[in-house]
Amino acid sequence: MLGMELHDPLPSGGARLSLNDAPASCRLCPRGCAVSRLDGDLGYCGAGILASVNVSQLHFGEEPPISGRRGSGAVFFSGCTLNCCYCQNHRISRGHEGSRQMDARGLAELFLDLEGKGAHNINLVSPTPYTAVIGQALTIAREGGLSLPTVYNTSGYEKIDTLRALAGFIDIYLPDYKYSDPLKAGKLSGAADYPQAARAAIGEMLAQVGHLQMDEQGIARRGLMVRHLVLPDGMSDTPRALRDIVRICGKGIYISLMAQYTPLYKVALTPGLDRPLKREEYAAALKAAEDLGIYNGFIQDPSAAGQEMIPDFNSEDNL
């Protein structure tokens, strides 16, 4: 278990996050900026007291149990607690231009609209800075009839206290586990403490929801699936990262081993990342998973790399 303590989840229903709980002195993520968002101060992620939403759509670019046939009800939030130099969503992760500021009621209406369009789930993409507003919104939406599972789609850079407050709100956790090496995490994502935080977070998520469970159509209803993006030039140290995941979760964990790396954003400044992933590099990652005895999960063809599946963050029709 890597010396990591697994916390028991809160009782069914979880704690009711209040808009005033986190932003007054924001410590929602491991950075612990402690800024007063109620007073207009901004921390590392640039988030205010309202939810900053850029895209809301039926999304078909997730794993099969998440996208299904009808699409995942994806809500892409602006701002991020990391600063990955290769971020494919950098237009919104490092800025809020073109995003709509929404209170809990507006966000709840967005969730209900996605359910009305046939979404399999409500997919919260990069939600961490807005967990207080999201908690309120989910309460309102459920009172209004929302019955879809909620997906917490995150970088993995999470704080245990925040995750414990979300217990009962979240049905499916979909975290990344990007690196096991603090030096790489600091260089590529601006967070040397990422591996330690992500390992603890994944353990807590597993304790709350268990392994991935799917219905008879193969659609996820509850549980944990961990993503790992294979980076060029061994930057993601995939064999070691996969070993970490198995130590925490066991061989039955569902892992999404992604080959979709696309050189974007600031990769020209990082030798090794300024090119696509090679087929032989991804083949080596698959071999590492096989050697560990991982038997649940999803793989990609390296041809999946490219910008086709990245939402148009500048469209006026996003919401």
N, C-alpha and C positions, 0 to 999 in steps of 0.2 A: 504493500500500500504506500510505498515511498515515504513512510513516516507521516502520513497525512491523516488528520482526524476527519471522520465523516460525521456530520451533524445530523441529528434526527430532524425530519421535516416538522413544521408546525401542524396542528390539527387540521382536519379537512376544512377547507374554506380559507385558510391562510389568514394573514394579517391584512387589514384594510389600509393600504397606503393612502396617505393624505397628501394633497398638493403642497401642504406646508411642512411635511415631514422632512423631505430631502433638500429642496432648493434653498431653505433658509441658511443652511451651512452644509454645502453639498459634499457628501462623502460616499456617493453611490458606487463609485468604481475604485479600484485599488490606488488610483492617484491621490485620492483624498484632498482635492483642491481646497475644500472648505470655504469656497466663495459663497456670498449671499446672493443667490439667484433672485430672491424676492426683491432685492435692492437694485437689480439690474446688472450685477457683476457676472462676468463670464469666466468659466474655467477653461481647461484644456480643450474640451469638446466644443465650446462655444454655445452651449445650450442655454436657453432662458427658462422661464417658468412654464411656457406652453410647449406642446409637442410640435416640432418642426418636421413637417411631412412634405416630401417632394413627389413621390409616386405612390399611387394606390391603384392596383390593377390585378386582373387574373394573370398569374405568372406561370409559365410552363417550363422554366429553366431549372427547376429544382430536381431533387431525386424523385424517382417514380412514386414512392409512397407519399410524398409531399405534394407534387404537382398533379398526380393522378390523370384522369381524362379531362376534367373540367377546369383544372388550374388551381393554383394556390392563391388565396386572397392576400397578396403581398402588400404590405405597407412599408415603404422605404423611408426611414427617418434620416434627417440630415444631422451632421455632426458625428464624431466618433471619439472614443477614448484612446484609440491608437492612431498612429500616423505611418502606415505601411508605405514604403517607397514605391511599391508596385500596385497600389490599390486600384482595382478596376472601377470602383465607385468614387474615385477621388473628387469628382465634380460636386458631390454632395457630402462626402465624409469630412472634407476640410473646409466647408463653407455652407451657407444657408441661402444663397441666392436662388430665387425661383421657388423656394419652399413656402408652404402655407403654415402659419402659426395657428394651432388648433387647441381649444380647451377640451376637457374630458367629454363633454356632451357632443361636440363636433366629431371627436374621434370615435365615440360610440356609434354615431350615425354612419360613419365611414365603414365600421365593422359590419353593421347591419346591412348596408348597401352591398358589400361584397358577398355576404351570405345570400342576399336576394339574387345576385348574379350567378349563383351556383358554385361558389368556391368550396373546396374541400375543407379549408381551414382558414384561420386568421394568422398570417405569417408576419410576425413583427421583426423587421430587418434592421439591425443595429439599434435596439430599443433602449439600451442601458441608461442613457442620460434622462430618459423620460418615463422611468418605471412608476413614479408617483402618479403622473397623469394617466398612464396606461392602466394602472390598478383601478383608478376611479372609472375610467372609460369602460373597462370590462365589466365592472359591477353594474353600470347603467345599461350596457348592451345586454347583459344576461337578464336583467329585469325586463328588458324590452323584447326578449324572446331569442337572443342569440344562443345557438346550441352547438356551434362548431368548435372543434378542438383549437387551442391556441398554441402557436409555435413560437418559441423564443429563439430567434436566429441571430447568433452572436459570435463575436470574435473569440470568445472564451476568456477575455480579460474581465473577469467578474469578481465581485466581492461577496463573501459568504453571507454576510448580513443582508445584503440586497436580495440574494437568491432565496434566503429563508423567508423574507417578507413576501416573496412572490409565490410561495407554496400555496397551492389551491387555485391560483390564477392560471398557471401554465400546465398544459397537458403534454407537450412535446418540446424537449430541449434539443436544439440543433447548433452546438458550439463547434467552432474551429479548435484544433490543437495545432498551432502553426510551427512551433519549435520546442525543442527540449534544452537548447543551449541559450543561456542568458546573454552571451555576447552577441549572438546572431539576432536575438530578440531586440536587444538594445539598438543594434546597428540598423536593422531593417524595419522595425516597427516603433522605435522610440520608447521601449518599455523593457528594461533588462529584467524586471521582476515578472514578466509575462509567464514563463514556464511554471513557476511556483504558483502563481495565481490561477492559471488555467487548470493545473492538475487538481488543486483544491476545489475549484468550481465544478469540474467534471465529476468528481466524487460526490459532491453535494447534489448535483442534478440526478445522478444515478440513484442516490438514496431517496430522492423525492418521487421519481416516476418509474424507475426500473428500466429494463431493456425495452427496445422498441416492440410495440404490439400493433398488429395490422388486422383489419377486418377481412371478410371473405373476398373482397375485391382488391386486396393488397394496399389499401389506403391506411396510413398511420393514424392511430387513435390516441396513443399514449406512449411515452417512453423517451429514450435517449438515443440519438445517433450522432457520432462524432465525425467531423470533416477534417481531412488533412490535404492541403494543397501541395503537390510535389513541385518544388522549385528547381530551376536549372542549377547545374554546377554543384549539386549537393547542398545547396543553401538551407534546405528544410531538414537535413539530416534525418531523412525519413525512417530508416531502420530503428534508430534510437527513439524517435517520436512514437512509432507504432508500439515499441516495447513498453513505453510509458503508459500508453492507453490500455494495453492488455493488463499491465500490473494493477491499474486502478479498477478496471471494469471487467476483467476476465475475457476469455476467448470468445464468449458469446456476444460481445458488443457489436453493434452494427457500425461499420466504418464506411464512410464515403471517401474513397481515395481518388482525388481529383487531378485531372491532367490538363485542366483548362487554363493554365497559366498563360497570360498574354502580357508582353512587355509594354507597360503603360506608365504614365505619371513620371516619376523621377528615376527610372531604372537606368537611364543613360549614365547616371553618376555612380552606379554600382557595377563594377566589372563582374561578369557572370550572369547577371540578371537581364542584360540587354539583348537577349535572344529568346526565342521560343524554347519550350521543353523538347528534348530529343526523345524519339520513341524508345531508344535503349535505356534512357534514364527512367522513363515510366515503367518499362519492363522490369528494371531492377527493383523499383518500389513494389510492384506486384509480387516479385519473388520474395521480398522481405516479409510481406504480409502472409504469403503461403508458408514460409519457414516458421512463422510464429503460430501457425495453426488457426489464423483468423478465418472463420467460415461464413460470417454474415456481413453483407455490405453491398456496395455498388462501386463500379469502376467506370471509367470514361475512355473513349478513344482519344488520343492526342489531337485528332482533327477537331475536337470540341473547342480548342483554343480559338480565340477571335472575339470580336466585339459584337457579334450578331445577337447574343443573348443578354447583353447589357441593356437595361432599360434606357429610353431616351429621357434623360433627366431634365432636358430643356423644353420638353413639349408642354404646350398650354393645356393639353387634354389629359394630364396625368391624374387629376383628382376628379 
